[in-house]
Every structure is written in structure tokens, then in C-alpha cells.
Amino acid sequence: MKTIGLIGGMSWESTVTYYQIMNQRVNEALGGYHCAKLLLYNVDFAQVEAASSAGDWHRVGELLAEGIARWTAWFRSYVFE
């Protein structure tokens, strides 16, 4: 099974939904106690919202890029350890 990468936090409610759907689909396909192999990095939406409300789209991009960079670092340590 491959590992799924997920960047969440644009709203924790949607992150929960995606997490639940992915695990349900894997369990439906494989049965038993199977669930999705995934790595989740969650951004703090308050920071994203503050920057977007201020029209600071560069900052929004920085916050999301930081999430991607952190997720990538975690993934590399997960795969290569």
C-alpha cells in the first residue's frame, strides 16, 4: 500500500472529512482492520485567514509552502528510516 500525503487545516472540519473518507475507502477495499497509510500536516487556519483578510497573498503562499516543506521532510524521514 502506498502512503498518502495530506496537507490539512484550511478548515479542520474538511480535514476530518477527507481523513475519514480515505480510511473508509481503504477499509472497504481491504476489509478487516485495514486503514490508509497517510502522513498529515495541518496548517493553522487562523494564520492563513489573517493573511488573506489583510490581502497578504504572499504570506498565504509562504504558510502553505512551509506546510509542504515540513510534510516533505517528515515523509523523507518516514521513508528512509
Steps between C-alpha positions, in 0.01 A plus 500: 500500500629845414510784750269795438617852579246752623537869579204597717384790707321723254223399734539215747147392414591422139824332610298264721270419209786422262675289766181305567420441133852379418498255790150375420590438135814307591307295755222427249757383246719293734269415790596398850690762695662665197519877481685751284872554542526876504703791623305811594635848556244748622548875454356747751207650311495809726833605347378432146175691561679799656739528208227460237273754675789746492548431129846356571486219246878468506476404869222251426732339245784495752281327760389233254854455367621457858241225547615328184866527606427356844290221353778419251761486778279268706437282196870469426574398858207255494610336174873492562510398866 
